[in-house]
């Protein structure tokens, strides 16, 4: 999501000491310099920042560095040279500061789709990948980054298969989801919901005909979307909730069913199912496209339903709307799976072990 989210830890922004940097523990045995995309990029928050409080308890101090000009270049080609120059200028002192750490941690590349100062950072280097970024620039950037890294950590098995061709060592670490709360009961009036960024609304838009049919069959149900941009769902009545960190938990609690539609292309196979994991952590069943990691999670427990065609989407939504006991049971199973395999408590020790091993 484009904005700060509520995480397992207390508010991170109370801990920020200067723009582009955060630091936690004062006395630690291992210092890590983490280079991330921005203060609000989802991957920065979920793949790096939300781990830092747990890592500090394992004597690992994570100092995070990002730029203030955004994760991606502006749409206007006229502004891109200035954006690139400004981003590189901000990275120079960060790279120098990173030499005081024991391990360098990259969340993707330092500048979108380019290799820039990565080779000037201190080794050992951990590269974290949670999307199919190897599809950009014919994979040239990915191959160069892999050669510069001592360990590549990826979010799912499909990404591991891709990066094994180039990386000296690979580890799979799913994206962790916050679970430090008690899920709310299902609402009395059923709500079908979707949460995400505007860049992914295209998946939801394609689902509009199936949603319309499900709402026609169950007129007491409603549709809600939490996003930084209002959706256009072909005239469907929808409650739009503007995304903000303080309302995310309440939005998930308001749902009966979560949605995660996807296309089936190489790009989607690189996704790490974070939306689905959010629904599971909130004890909500989901209806998802069985693509990539979504299919993997569905195979791990009775946590939701798969759908690909119009008919399958309508049938899956209808079943969960008609059978609240089934929806509740799947929600409980999803919550249990999130706690055991995908929570920060479950994954932070693995990450701590990788960082300590890398530093030896």
Secondary structure, DSSP 8 states (H G I E B T S, - for coil): --S----SSS-GGGSEEETTEE---SS-SEEEEEE-S-SS-HHHHHHTGGGHHHHHHTTEEEEEE--SS-SS--SSHHHHHHHHHHHHHHHHHHHHHHTTSSEEEEES-SBTTB--SGGGS-SSEEEEE-S-GGGGGGGHHHHHHHHH-SEEEESSHHHHHHHTTT-S-EEE----B---S------SS-EEEEE--GGGHHHHHHTHHHHHHHHHH-TT-EEEEEESS----TT---EEEE--TTTHHHHHHT-SEEEE----SHHHHT---HHHHHHHHTT-EEEE---THHHHHHHHSS-EEE--SHHHHHHHHHHHHH-HHHHHHHHHHHHHHIIIIIBHHHHHHHHHHHHHHHH-
